[in-house]
Amino acid sequence: MTTQDVCPVTEPAIFINPNRISCLRASTVKTLAYGSIRPKVQIAACSAIRAGYNKRAEAGGEDAFKRCFALRSPQQLSFAEATKQAQALLAMAMGL
């Protein structure tokens, strides 16, 4: 399981971003299923980074946000719930 929704996939994998869970099939790198996260994984520090880039009209805000989110999200209580939801979604997509 990863917190990024774009990366090389070598086996069925789950990706969690702040608002969505995606399950991908490795052999075709196609989305098998996706769903919303309840509650959303929100990290104020990461949102502030993105807002700062946007305010300065600089490129790279989304990349900076993703790096921050990948680093900090596993420490959030909402991420644990998102992980459970993602595992259930993957099991459903794989027919388990």
C-alpha positions in Angstrom: 0.0 0.0 0.0 1.3 3.4 -0.8 0.1 7.0 -0.4 0.9 8.0 -4.0 -1.5 7.4 -6.8 1.2 7.3 -9.6 4.1 4.9 -9.3 5.3 1.6 -10.9 3.1 -1.3 -10.1 4.6 -4.8 -9.8 1.6 -6.6 -8.2 -2.0 -5.7 -7.3 -1.6 -2.5 -5.3 -3.6 0.0 -3.4 -3.0 3.7 -3.7 -4.4 6.3 -1.2 -4.5 10.0 -1.9 -6.3 12.5 0.3 -9.7 11.9 -1.3 -9.7 8.6 -3.1 -8.6 5.0 -2.9 -7.5 3.2 -6.1 -6.8 -0.5 -6.7 -4.6 -1.4 -9.7 -3.8 -4.6 -11.5 -0.1 -5.0 -12.1 -0.1 -6.8 -15.4 -2.1 -4.1 -17.1 -1.7 -1.1 -14.8 -5.4 -0.4 -15.0 -7.7 0.7 -12.2 -9.7 -2.2 -10.9 -11.8 -0.2 -8.5 -11.7 3.1 -6.7 -13.7 4.7 -3.9 -14.0 7.7 -1.7 -12.4 7.9 1.7 -14.5 8.6 4.7 -13.3 10.5 6.6 -10.9 12.2 4.2 -7.2 12.2 5.1 -6.5 15.9 5.6 -3.1 17.3 6.7 -3.1 21.0 7.3 0.7 21.4 6.9 0.5 19.8 3.4 -2.4 21.9 2.4 -0.5 25.0 3.5 2.5 24.0 1.3 0.2 23.7 -1.7 -1.5 27.0 -0.9 1.8 28.7 -0.6 2.9 27.5 -4.1 -0.5 28.6 -5.5 -0.3 32.0 -3.9 3.1 32.6 -5.4 1.9 31.2 -8.8 4.8 28.7 -8.7 4.8 25.3 -10.3 5.5 22.3 -8.2 2.8 22.8 -5.5 1.1 19.5 -6.3 4.4 17.6 -6.2 5.4 19.2 -2.9 1.9 18.4 -1.5 2.3 14.7 -2.5 5.7 14.5 -0.9 4.4 16.0 2.3 1.3 13.7 2.2 3.4 10.6 1.6 5.6 11.4 4.6 2.9 12.5 7.1 -0.3 10.6 6.2 0.6 7.3 7.8 0.8 9.1 11.2 -2.9 10.3 10.9 -5.7 8.4 12.6 -7.8 8.9 9.4 -5.1 7.1 7.4 -5.6 3.9 9.5 -9.3 4.0 8.6 -8.5 4.7 4.9 -6.2 1.7 5.0 -9.0 -0.6 6.2 -11.3 0.8 3.5 -8.6 0.3 0.9 -8.0 -3.3 1.9 -11.7 -4.1 1.8 -11.9 -2.5 -1.7 -8.9 -4.5 -3.0 -10.4 -7.8 -1.6 -13.7 -7.0 -3.4 -11.9 -6.1 -6.6 -9.9 -9.3 -6.5 -13.1 -11.4 -5.7 -11.8 -12.5 -2.3 
